[in-house]
Amino acid sequence: PLPLNWHRHWLRSNLTERGQPHDYIDQFMGHENDQPPGLGRYSNLTYGGRQSLAACIDSMLAELDITAIGGLSCNQNL
């Protein structure tokens, strides 16, 4: 059987294959070390970086024919 967190590994691998920066992926997935949380108030992720990650995830969802949950789409303000 697949491990319970298989989807996180799949997402991380796909974001890496699509050229997203590792430090952005780490912060987005909560793997930051001694840095502000990726999506928190004091995050050092840029707006453009967050948009790039969101667009990449939206693209993967579209390819899989999965509808994004409201509030998580890059088509909305981040």
PDB file of N, CA, C and O in Angstrom, chain B, residues numbered from 101:
ATOM      1  N   PRO B 101       0.830  -1.203   0.000  1.00  0.00           N
ATOM      2  CA  PRO B 101       0.000   0.000   0.000  1.00  0.00           C
ATOM      3  C   PRO B 101       0.874   1.267   0.000  1.00  0.00           C
ATOM      4  O   PRO B 101       2.027   1.248   0.433  1.00  0.00           O
ATOM      5  N   LEU B 102       0.297   2.347  -0.491  1.00  0.00           N
ATOM      6  CA  LEU B 102       1.005   3.624  -0.509  1.00  0.00           C
ATOM      7  C   LEU B 102       1.083   4.211   0.904  1.00  0.00           C
ATOM      8  O   LEU B 102       0.173   4.011   1.709  1.00  0.00           O
ATOM      9  N   PRO B 103       2.169   4.937   1.207  1.00  0.00           N
ATOM     10  CA  PRO B 103       2.225   5.613   2.512  1.00  0.00           C
ATOM     11  C   PRO B 103       1.144   6.701   2.574  1.00  0.00           C
ATOM     12  O   PRO B 103       0.683   7.188   1.541  1.00  0.00           O
ATOM     13  N   LEU B 104       0.751   7.071   3.782  1.00  0.00           N
ATOM     14  CA  LEU B 104      -0.324   8.039   3.948  1.00  0.00           C
ATOM     15  C   LEU B 104      -0.005   9.393   3.329  1.00  0.00           C
ATOM     16  O   LEU B 104      -0.925  10.124   2.960  1.00  0.00           O
ATOM     17  N   ASN B 105       1.268   9.749   3.205  1.00  0.00           N
ATOM     18  CA  ASN B 105       1.629  11.055   2.658  1.00  0.00           C
ATOM     19  C   ASN B 105       2.128  10.967   1.213  1.00  0.00           C
ATOM     20  O   ASN B 105       2.904  11.821   0.783  1.00  0.00           O
ATOM     21  N   TRP B 106       1.705   9.965   0.465  1.00  0.00           N
ATOM     22  CA  TRP B 106       2.163   9.796  -0.917  1.00  0.00           C
ATOM     23  C   TRP B 106       1.867  11.025  -1.764  1.00  0.00           C
ATOM     24  O   TRP B 106       2.653  11.390  -2.638  1.00  0.00           O
ATOM     25  N   HIS B 107       0.728  11.662  -1.500  1.00  0.00           N
ATOM     26  CA  HIS B 107       0.323  12.818  -2.304  1.00  0.00           C
ATOM     27  C   HIS B 107       1.286  13.993  -2.138  1.00  0.00           C
ATOM     28  O   HIS B 107       1.496  14.753  -3.083  1.00  0.00           O
ATOM     29  N   ARG B 108       1.869  14.151  -0.959  1.00  0.00           N
ATOM     30  CA  ARG B 108       2.850  15.224  -0.741  1.00  0.00           C
ATOM     31  C   ARG B 108       4.119  14.950  -1.545  1.00  0.00           C
ATOM     32  O   ARG B 108       4.699  15.869  -2.122  1.00  0.00           O
ATOM     33  N   HIS B 109       4.547  13.704  -1.583  1.00  0.00           N
ATOM     34  CA  HIS B 109       5.731  13.338  -2.365  1.00  0.00           C
ATOM     35  C   HIS B 109       5.474  13.528  -3.856  1.00  0.00           C
ATOM     36  O   HIS B 109       6.337  14.009  -4.590  1.00  0.00           O
ATOM     37  N   TRP B 110       4.286  13.146  -4.291  1.00  0.00           N
ATOM     38  CA  TRP B 110       3.922  13.314  -5.700  1.00  0.00           C
ATOM     39  C   TRP B 110       3.927  14.798  -6.077  1.00  0.00           C
ATOM     40  O   TRP B 110       4.487  15.182  -7.104  1.00  0.00           O
ATOM     41  N   LEU B 111       3.299  15.629  -5.236  1.00  0.00           N
ATOM     42  CA  LEU B 111       3.227  17.064  -5.503  1.00  0.00           C
ATOM     43  C   LEU B 111       4.621  17.673  -5.527  1.00  0.00           C
ATOM     44  O   LEU B 111       4.950  18.442  -6.431  1.00  0.00           O
ATOM     45  N   ARG B 112       5.436  17.336  -4.544  1.00  0.00           N
ATOM     46  CA  ARG B 112       6.797  17.877  -4.483  1.00  0.00           C
ATOM     47  C   ARG B 112       7.600  17.482  -5.721  1.00  0.00           C
ATOM     48  O   ARG B 112       8.282  18.323  -6.306  1.00  0.00           O
ATOM     49  N   SER B 113       7.528  16.232  -6.120  1.00  0.00           N
ATOM     50  CA  SER B 113       8.258  15.763  -7.305  1.00  0.00           C
ATOM     51  C   SER B 113       7.795  16.497  -8.557  1.00  0.00           C
ATOM     52  O   SER B 113       8.616  16.906  -9.378  1.00  0.00           O
ATOM     53  N   ASN B 114       6.482  16.665  -8.705  1.00  0.00           N
ATOM     54  CA  ASN B 114       5.956  17.345  -9.879  1.00  0.00           C
ATOM     55  C   ASN B 114       6.313  18.825  -9.904  1.00  0.00           C
ATOM     56  O   ASN B 114       6.616  19.365 -10.968  1.00  0.00           O
ATOM     57  N   LEU B 115       6.282  19.489  -8.754  1.00  0.00           N
ATOM     58  CA  LEU B 115       6.685  20.894  -8.705  1.00  0.00           C
ATOM     59  C   LEU B 115       8.162  21.039  -9.071  1.00  0.00           C
ATOM     60  O   LEU B 115       8.545  21.985  -9.758  1.00  0.00           O
ATOM     61  N   THR B 116       8.986  20.100  -8.610  1.00  0.00           N
ATOM     62  CA  THR B 116      10.415  20.125  -8.938  1.00  0.00           C
ATOM     63  C   THR B 116      10.617  19.906 -10.431  1.00  0.00           C
ATOM     64  O   THR B 116      11.393  20.622 -11.065  1.00  0.00           O
ATOM     65  N   GLU B 117       9.925  18.922 -10.997  1.00  0.00           N
ATOM     66  CA  GLU B 117      10.049  18.634 -12.431  1.00  0.00           C
ATOM     67  C   GLU B 117       9.596  19.814 -13.289  1.00  0.00           C
ATOM     68  O   GLU B 117      10.058  19.974 -14.418  1.00  0.00           O
ATOM     69  N   ARG B 118       8.703  20.630 -12.762  1.00  0.00           N
ATOM     70  CA  ARG B 118       8.197  21.784 -13.505  1.00  0.00           C
ATOM     71  C   ARG B 118       9.010  23.047 -13.249  1.00  0.00           C
ATOM     72  O   ARG B 118       8.614  24.142 -13.647  1.00  0.00           O
ATOM     73  N   GLY B 119      10.151  22.885 -12.582  1.00  0.00           N
ATOM     74  CA  GLY B 119      11.099  23.985 -12.429  1.00  0.00           C
ATOM     75  C   GLY B 119      10.836  24.964 -11.302  1.00  0.00           C
ATOM     76  O   GLY B 119      11.400  26.058 -11.290  1.00  0.00           O
ATOM     77  N   GLN B 120       9.986  24.587 -10.352  1.00  0.00           N
ATOM     78  CA  GLN B 120       9.746  25.492  -9.227  1.00  0.00           C
ATOM     79  C   GLN B 120      10.949  25.453  -8.283  1.00  0.00           C
ATOM     80  O   GLN B 120      11.513  24.383  -8.055  1.00  0.00           O
ATOM     81  N   PRO B 121      11.355  26.610  -7.726  1.00  0.00           N
ATOM     82  CA  PRO B 121      12.514  26.658  -6.835  1.00  0.00           C
ATOM     83  C   PRO B 121      12.304  25.819  -5.569  1.00  0.00           C
ATOM     84  O   PRO B 121      11.224  25.821  -4.978  1.00  0.00           O
ATOM     85  N   HIS B 122      13.352  25.108  -5.168  1.00  0.00           N
ATOM     86  CA  HIS B 122      13.256  24.220  -4.002  1.00  0.00           C
ATOM     87  C   HIS B 122      12.920  24.973  -2.725  1.00  0.00           C
ATOM     88  O   HIS B 122      12.159  24.470  -1.898  1.00  0.00           O
ATOM     89  N   ASP B 123      13.473  26.169  -2.548  1.00  0.00           N
ATOM     90  CA  ASP B 123      13.180  26.892  -1.306  1.00  0.00           C
ATOM     91  C   ASP B 123      11.708  27.299  -1.237  1.00  0.00           C
ATOM     92  O   ASP B 123      11.129  27.355  -0.152  1.00  0.00           O
ATOM     93  N   TYR B 124      11.108  27.581  -2.385  1.00  0.00           N
ATOM     94  CA  TYR B 124       9.679  27.903  -2.402  1.00  0.00           C
ATOM     95  C   TYR B 124       8.850  26.657  -2.116  1.00  0.00           C
ATOM     96  O   TYR B 124       7.878  26.711  -1.362  1.00  0.00           O
ATOM     97  N   ILE B 125       9.232  25.545  -2.711  1.00  0.00           N
ATOM     98  CA  ILE B 125       8.508  24.292  -2.469  1.00  0.00           C
ATOM     99  C   ILE B 125       8.597  23.933  -0.995  1.00  0.00           C
ATOM    100  O   ILE B 125       7.593  23.571  -0.382  1.00  0.00           O
ATOM    101  N   ASP B 126       9.802  24.033  -0.417  1.00  0.00           N
ATOM    102  CA  ASP B 126       9.985  23.715   1.006  1.00  0.00           C
ATOM    103  C   ASP B 126       9.083  24.565   1.887  1.00  0.00           C
ATOM    104  O   ASP B 126       8.419  24.044   2.782  1.00  0.00           O
ATOM    105  N   GLN B 127       9.056  25.867   1.639  1.00  0.00           N
ATOM    106  CA  GLN B 127       8.223  26.730   2.470  1.00  0.00           C
ATOM    107  C   GLN B 127       6.746  26.452   2.246  1.00  0.00           C
ATOM    108  O   GLN B 127       5.972  26.421   3.202  1.00  0.00           O
ATOM    109  N   PHE B 128       6.350  26.253   1.012  1.00  0.00           N
ATOM    110  CA  PHE B 128       4.952  25.967   0.708  1.00  0.00           C
ATOM    111  C   PHE B 128       4.491  24.697   1.415  1.00  0.00           C
ATOM    112  O   PHE B 128       3.359  24.621   1.893  1.00  0.00           O
ATOM    113  N   MET B 129       5.371  23.700   1.478  1.00  0.00           N
ATOM    114  CA  MET B 129       5.002  22.412   2.063  1.00  0.00           C
ATOM    115  C   MET B 129       5.288  22.343   3.560  1.00  0.00           C
ATOM    116  O   MET B 129       5.075  21.301   4.180  1.00  0.00           O
ATOM    117  N   GLY B 130       5.767  23.438   4.147  1.00  0.00           N
ATOM    118  CA  GLY B 130       6.013  23.460   5.585  1.00  0.00           C
ATOM    119  C   GLY B 130       7.323  22.829   5.988  1.00  0.00           C
ATOM    120  O   GLY B 130       7.450  22.354   7.117  1.00  0.00           O
ATOM    121  N   HIS B 131       8.306  22.807   5.100  1.00  0.00           N
ATOM    122  CA  HIS B 131       9.609  22.220   5.405  1.00  0.00           C
ATOM    123  C   HIS B 131      10.682  23.274   5.600  1.00  0.00           C
ATOM    124  O   HIS B 131      11.871  22.976   5.483  1.00  0.00           O
ATOM    125  N   GLU B 132      10.277  24.504   5.896  1.00  0.00           N
ATOM    126  CA  GLU B 132      11.257  25.562   6.080  1.00  0.00           C
ATOM    127  C   GLU B 132      12.017  25.350   7.382  1.00  0.00           C
ATOM    128  O   GLU B 132      11.454  24.892   8.376  1.00  0.00           O
ATOM    129  N   ASN B 133      13.286  25.684   7.364  1.00  0.00           N
ATOM    130  CA  ASN B 133      14.126  25.565   8.556  1.00  0.00           C
ATOM    131  C   ASN B 133      14.518  26.961   9.011  1.00  0.00           C
ATOM    132  O   ASN B 133      15.189  27.687   8.277  1.00  0.00           O
ATOM    133  N   ASP B 134      14.107  27.343  10.210  1.00  0.00           N
ATOM    134  CA  ASP B 134      14.440  28.642  10.790  1.00  0.00           C
ATOM    135  C   ASP B 134      14.056  29.803   9.880  1.00  0.00           C
ATOM    136  O   ASP B 134      14.758  30.813   9.836  1.00  0.00           O
ATOM    137  N   GLN B 135      12.966  29.670   9.164  1.00  0.00           N
ATOM    138  CA  GLN B 135      12.454  30.733   8.311  1.00  0.00           C
ATOM    139  C   GLN B 135      10.981  30.929   8.643  1.00  0.00           C
ATOM    140  O   GLN B 135      10.334  30.032   9.184  1.00  0.00           O
ATOM    141  N   PRO B 136      10.454  32.107   8.317  1.00  0.00           N
ATOM    142  CA  PRO B 136       9.010  32.291   8.556  1.00  0.00           C
ATOM    143  C   PRO B 136       8.209  31.283   7.740  1.00  0.00           C
ATOM    144  O   PRO B 136       8.634  30.907   6.647  1.00  0.00           O
ATOM    145  N   PRO B 137       7.058  30.838   8.247  1.00  0.00           N
ATOM    146  CA  PRO B 137       6.232  29.902   7.482  1.00  0.00           C
ATOM    147  C   PRO B 137       5.931  30.437   6.087  1.00  0.00           C
ATOM    148  O   PRO B 137       5.702  31.634   5.914  1.00  0.00           O
ATOM    149  N   GLY B 138       5.932  29.559   5.101  1.00  0.00           N
ATOM    150  CA  GLY B 138       5.781  29.946   3.710  1.00  0.00           C
ATOM    151  C   GLY B 138       4.581  30.796   3.384  1.00  0.00           C
ATOM    152  O   GLY B 138       4.675  31.700   2.553  1.00  0.00           O
ATOM    153  N   LEU B 139       3.461  30.534   4.009  1.00  0.00           N
ATOM    154  CA  LEU B 139       2.265  31.304   3.695  1.00  0.00           C
ATOM    155  C   LEU B 139       1.827  32.171   4.866  1.00  0.00           C
ATOM    156  O   LEU B 139       0.716  32.702   4.864  1.00  0.00           O
ATOM    157  N   GLY B 140       2.686  32.317   5.858  1.00  0.00           N
ATOM    158  CA  GLY B 140       2.360  33.113   7.031  1.00  0.00           C
ATOM    159  C   GLY B 140       2.575  34.604   6.819  1.00  0.00           C
ATOM    160  O   GLY B 140       3.006  35.040   5.752  1.00  0.00           O
ATOM    161  N   ARG B 141       2.272  35.362   7.836  1.00  0.00           N
ATOM    162  CA  ARG B 141       2.348  36.820   7.780  1.00  0.00           C
ATOM    163  C   ARG B 141       3.734  37.338   7.432  1.00  0.00           C
ATOM    164  O   ARG B 141       3.851  38.321   6.701  1.00  0.00           O
ATOM    165  N   TYR B 142       4.780  36.709   7.933  1.00  0.00           N
ATOM    166  CA  TYR B 142       6.142  37.186   7.719  1.00  0.00           C
ATOM    167  C   TYR B 142       6.907  36.334   6.707  1.00  0.00           C
ATOM    168  O   TYR B 142       8.137  36.280   6.739  1.00  0.00           O
ATOM    169  N   SER B 143       6.199  35.689   5.837  1.00  0.00           N
ATOM    170  CA  SER B 143       6.805  34.842   4.821  1.00  0.00           C
ATOM    171  C   SER B 143       7.758  35.637   3.943  1.00  0.00           C
ATOM    172  O   SER B 143       7.521  36.810   3.654  1.00  0.00           O
ATOM    173  N   ASN B 144       8.842  34.986   3.521  1.00  0.00           N
ATOM    174  CA  ASN B 144       9.737  35.642   2.568  1.00  0.00           C
ATOM    175  C   ASN B 144       9.517  35.111   1.154  1.00  0.00           C
ATOM    176  O   ASN B 144      10.345  35.333   0.271  1.00  0.00           O
ATOM    177  N   LEU B 145       8.405  34.409   0.939  1.00  0.00           N
ATOM    178  CA  LEU B 145       8.011  34.043  -0.413  1.00  0.00           C
ATOM    179  C   LEU B 145       7.453  35.294  -1.086  1.00  0.00           C
ATOM    180  O   LEU B 145       6.621  35.990  -0.503  1.00  0.00           O
ATOM    181  N   THR B 146       7.892  35.577  -2.278  1.00  0.00           N
ATOM    182  CA  THR B 146       7.370  36.739  -2.992  1.00  0.00           C
ATOM    183  C   THR B 146       5.981  36.433  -3.536  1.00  0.00           C
ATOM    184  O   THR B 146       5.588  35.275  -3.678  1.00  0.00           O
ATOM    185  N   TYR B 147       5.257  37.492  -3.833  1.00  0.00           N
ATOM    186  CA  TYR B 147       3.932  37.323  -4.434  1.00  0.00           C
ATOM    187  C   TYR B 147       4.060  36.571  -5.759  1.00  0.00           C
ATOM    188  O   TYR B 147       3.270  35.669  -6.038  1.00  0.00           O
ATOM    189  N   GLY B 148       5.052  36.937  -6.574  1.00  0.00           N
ATOM    190  CA  GLY B 148       5.270  36.254  -7.852  1.00  0.00           C
ATOM    191  C   GLY B 148       5.597  34.778  -7.660  1.00  0.00           C
ATOM    192  O   GLY B 148       5.150  33.934  -8.438  1.00  0.00           O
ATOM    193  N   GLY B 149       6.375  34.465  -6.626  1.00  0.00           N
ATOM    194  CA  GLY B 149       6.713  33.072  -6.336  1.00  0.00           C
ATOM    195  C   GLY B 149       5.499  32.261  -5.935  1.00  0.00           C
ATOM    196  O   GLY B 149       5.339  31.110  -6.343  1.00  0.00           O
ATOM    197  N   ARG B 150       4.638  32.880  -5.124  1.00  0.00           N
ATOM    198  CA  ARG B 150       3.409  32.188  -4.723  1.00  0.00           C
ATOM    199  C   ARG B 150       2.490  32.010  -5.918  1.00  0.00           C
ATOM    200  O   ARG B 150       1.846  30.971  -6.059  1.00  0.00           O
ATOM    201  N   GLN B 151       2.424  33.018  -6.781  1.00  0.00           N
ATOM    202  CA  GLN B 151       1.598  32.907  -7.989  1.00  0.00           C
ATOM    203  C   GLN B 151       2.113  31.796  -8.888  1.00  0.00           C
ATOM    204  O   GLN B 151       1.324  31.045  -9.462  1.00  0.00           O
ATOM    205  N   SER B 152       3.434  31.684  -9.015  1.00  0.00           N
ATOM    206  CA  SER B 152       4.032  30.651  -9.852  1.00  0.00           C
ATOM    207  C   SER B 152       3.698  29.259  -9.322  1.00  0.00           C
ATOM    208  O   SER B 152       3.331  28.371 -10.091  1.00  0.00           O
ATOM    209  N   LEU B 153       3.826  29.068  -8.000  1.00  0.00           N
ATOM    210  CA  LEU B 153       3.465  27.777  -7.398  1.00  0.00           C
ATOM    211  C   LEU B 153       1.981  27.478  -7.612  1.00  0.00           C
ATOM    212  O   LEU B 153       1.618  26.364  -7.989  1.00  0.00           O
ATOM    213  N   ALA B 154       1.126  28.474  -7.372  1.00  0.00           N
ATOM    214  CA  ALA B 154      -0.315  28.272  -7.526  1.00  0.00           C
ATOM    215  C   ALA B 154      -0.671  27.943  -8.971  1.00  0.00           C
ATOM    216  O   ALA B 154      -1.506  27.073  -9.218  1.00  0.00           O
ATOM    217  N   ALA B 155      -0.049  28.627  -9.923  1.00  0.00           N
ATOM    218  CA  ALA B 155      -0.325  28.363 -11.334  1.00  0.00           C
ATOM    219  C   ALA B 155       0.108  26.949 -11.707  1.00  0.00           C
ATOM    220  O   ALA B 155      -0.568  26.260 -12.471  1.00  0.00           O
ATOM    221  N   CYS B 156       1.242  26.529 -11.158  1.00  0.00           N
ATOM    222  CA  CYS B 156       1.747  25.177 -11.426  1.00  0.00           C
ATOM    223  C   CYS B 156       0.771  24.136 -10.868  1.00  0.00           C
ATOM    224  O   CYS B 156       0.467  23.148 -11.535  1.00  0.00           O
ATOM    225  N   ILE B 157       0.286  24.357  -9.657  1.00  0.00           N
ATOM    226  CA  ILE B 157      -0.656  23.428  -9.040  1.00  0.00           C
ATOM    227  C   ILE B 157      -1.977  23.443  -9.808  1.00  0.00           C
ATOM    228  O   ILE B 157      -2.569  22.389 -10.040  1.00  0.00           O
ATOM    229  N   ASP B 158      -2.443  24.628 -10.203  1.00  0.00           N
ATOM    230  CA  ASP B 158      -3.668  24.702 -11.011  1.00  0.00           C
ATOM    231  C   ASP B 158      -3.519  23.934 -12.318  1.00  0.00           C
ATOM    232  O   ASP B 158      -4.454  23.271 -12.768  1.00  0.00           O
ATOM    233  N   SER B 159      -2.344  24.028 -12.921  1.00  0.00           N
ATOM    234  CA  SER B 159      -2.072  23.309 -14.167  1.00  0.00           C
ATOM    235  C   SER B 159      -2.147  21.796 -13.948  1.00  0.00           C
ATOM    236  O   SER B 159      -2.723  21.075 -14.763  1.00  0.00           O
ATOM    237  N   MET B 160      -1.566  21.321 -12.850  1.00  0.00           N
ATOM    238  CA  MET B 160      -1.619  19.891 -12.540  1.00  0.00           C
ATOM    239  C   MET B 160      -3.061  19.441 -12.297  1.00  0.00           C
ATOM    240  O   MET B 160      -3.468  18.373 -12.755  1.00  0.00           O
ATOM    241  N   LEU B 161      -3.831  20.261 -11.574  1.00  0.00           N
ATOM    242  CA  LEU B 161      -5.230  19.921 -11.320  1.00  0.00           C
ATOM    243  C   LEU B 161      -6.017  19.827 -12.622  1.00  0.00           C
ATOM    244  O   LEU B 161      -6.832  18.922 -12.802  1.00  0.00           O
ATOM    245  N   ALA B 162      -5.767  20.769 -13.525  1.00  0.00           N
ATOM    246  CA  ALA B 162      -6.468  20.759 -14.817  1.00  0.00           C
ATOM    247  C   ALA B 162      -6.106  19.512 -15.617  1.00  0.00           C
ATOM    248  O   ALA B 162      -6.975  18.885 -16.223  1.00  0.00           O
ATOM    249  N   GLU B 163      -4.821  19.153 -15.617  1.00  0.00           N
ATOM    250  CA  GLU B 163      -4.379  17.950 -16.340  1.00  0.00           C
ATOM    251  C   GLU B 163      -5.045  16.694 -15.794  1.00  0.00           C
ATOM    252  O   GLU B 163      -5.329  15.760 -16.544  1.00  0.00           O
ATOM    253  N   LEU B 164      -5.295  16.672 -14.483  1.00  0.00           N
ATOM    254  CA  LEU B 164      -5.921  15.523 -13.841  1.00  0.00           C
ATOM    255  C   LEU B 164      -7.446  15.621 -13.814  1.00  0.00           C
ATOM    256  O   LEU B 164      -8.121  14.729 -13.299  1.00  0.00           O
ATOM    257  N   ASP B 165      -7.988  16.715 -14.373  1.00  0.00           N
ATOM    258  CA  ASP B 165      -9.418  16.973 -14.396  1.00  0.00           C
ATOM    259  C   ASP B 165      -9.999  17.019 -12.978  1.00  0.00           C
ATOM    260  O   ASP B 165     -11.056  16.453 -12.702  1.00  0.00           O
ATOM    261  N   ILE B 166      -9.278  17.707 -12.092  1.00  0.00           N
ATOM    262  CA  ILE B 166      -9.698  17.884 -10.704  1.00  0.00           C
ATOM    263  C   ILE B 166     -10.057  19.355 -10.517  1.00  0.00           C
ATOM    264  O   ILE B 166      -9.316  20.237 -10.950  1.00  0.00           O
ATOM    265  N   THR B 167     -11.184  19.618  -9.878  1.00  0.00           N
ATOM    266  CA  THR B 167     -11.604  20.986  -9.613  1.00  0.00           C
ATOM    267  C   THR B 167     -10.984  21.457  -8.306  1.00  0.00           C
ATOM    268  O   THR B 167     -11.085  20.785  -7.279  1.00  0.00           O
ATOM    269  N   ALA B 168     -10.344  22.619  -8.355  1.00  0.00           N
ATOM    270  CA  ALA B 168      -9.711  23.173  -7.159  1.00  0.00           C
ATOM    271  C   ALA B 168     -10.762  23.574  -6.136  1.00  0.00           C
ATOM    272  O   ALA B 168     -11.864  23.990  -6.494  1.00  0.00           O
ATOM    273  N   ILE B 169     -10.415  23.448  -4.872  1.00  0.00           N
ATOM    274  CA  ILE B 169     -11.285  23.882  -3.783  1.00  0.00           C
ATOM    275  C   ILE B 169     -11.237  25.404  -3.740  1.00  0.00           C
ATOM    276  O   ILE B 169     -10.160  25.987  -3.868  1.00  0.00           O
ATOM    277  N   GLY B 170     -12.351  26.043  -3.569  1.00  0.00           N
ATOM    278  CA  GLY B 170     -12.393  27.507  -3.530  1.00  0.00           C
ATOM    279  C   GLY B 170     -11.394  28.085  -2.546  1.00  0.00           C
ATOM    280  O   GLY B 170     -11.256  27.599  -1.424  1.00  0.00           O
ATOM    281  N   GLY B 171     -10.696  29.134  -2.980  1.00  0.00           N
ATOM    282  CA  GLY B 171      -9.713  29.777  -2.137  1.00  0.00           C
ATOM    283  C   GLY B 171      -8.303  29.295  -2.385  1.00  0.00           C
ATOM    284  O   GLY B 171      -7.354  29.903  -1.889  1.00  0.00           O
ATOM    285  N   LEU B 172      -8.133  28.215  -3.142  1.00  0.00           N
ATOM    286  CA  LEU B 172      -6.809  27.683  -3.387  1.00  0.00           C
ATOM    287  C   LEU B 172      -6.350  27.900  -4.827  1.00  0.00           C
ATOM    288  O   LEU B 172      -5.230  27.528  -5.174  1.00  0.00           O
ATOM    289  N   SER B 173      -7.166  28.475  -5.642  1.00  0.00           N
ATOM    290  CA  SER B 173      -6.828  28.673  -7.048  1.00  0.00           C
ATOM    291  C   SER B 173      -6.027  29.954  -7.232  1.00  0.00           C
ATOM    292  O   SER B 173      -6.259  30.940  -6.534  1.00  0.00           O
ATOM    293  N   CYS B 174      -5.074  29.942  -8.180  1.00  0.00           N
ATOM    294  CA  CYS B 174      -4.288  31.146  -8.452  1.00  0.00           C
ATOM    295  C   CYS B 174      -5.126  32.185  -9.171  1.00  0.00           C
ATOM    296  O   CYS B 174      -4.674  33.314  -9.365  1.00  0.00           O
ATOM    297  N   ASN B 175      -6.324  31.832  -9.564  1.00  0.00           N
ATOM    298  CA  ASN B 175      -7.215  32.787 -10.205  1.00  0.00           C
ATOM    299  C   ASN B 175      -7.834  33.747  -9.200  1.00  0.00           C
ATOM    300  O   ASN B 175      -8.538  34.686  -9.570  1.00  0.00           O
ATOM    301  N   GLN B 176      -7.561  33.496  -7.924  1.00  0.00           N
ATOM    302  CA  GLN B 176      -8.046  34.369  -6.869  1.00  0.00           C
ATOM    303  C   GLN B 176      -6.847  35.059  -6.247  1.00  0.00           C
ATOM    304  O   GLN B 176      -5.716  34.609  -6.434  1.00  0.00           O
ATOM    305  N   ASN B 177      -7.064  36.130  -5.516  1.00  0.00           N
ATOM    306  CA  ASN B 177      -5.965  36.826  -4.851  1.00  0.00           C
ATOM    307  C   ASN B 177      -5.323  35.936  -3.808  1.00  0.00           C
ATOM    308  O   ASN B 177      -6.010  35.257  -3.045  1.00  0.00           O
ATOM    309  N   LEU B 178      -3.989  35.945  -3.783  1.00  0.00           N
ATOM    310  CA  LEU B 178      -3.271  35.140  -2.782  1.00  0.00           C
ATOM    311  C   LEU B 178      -2.974  35.963  -1.568  1.00  0.00           C
ATOM    312  O   LEU B 178      -2.375  35.464  -0.615  1.00  0.00           O
TER     313      LEU B 178
END
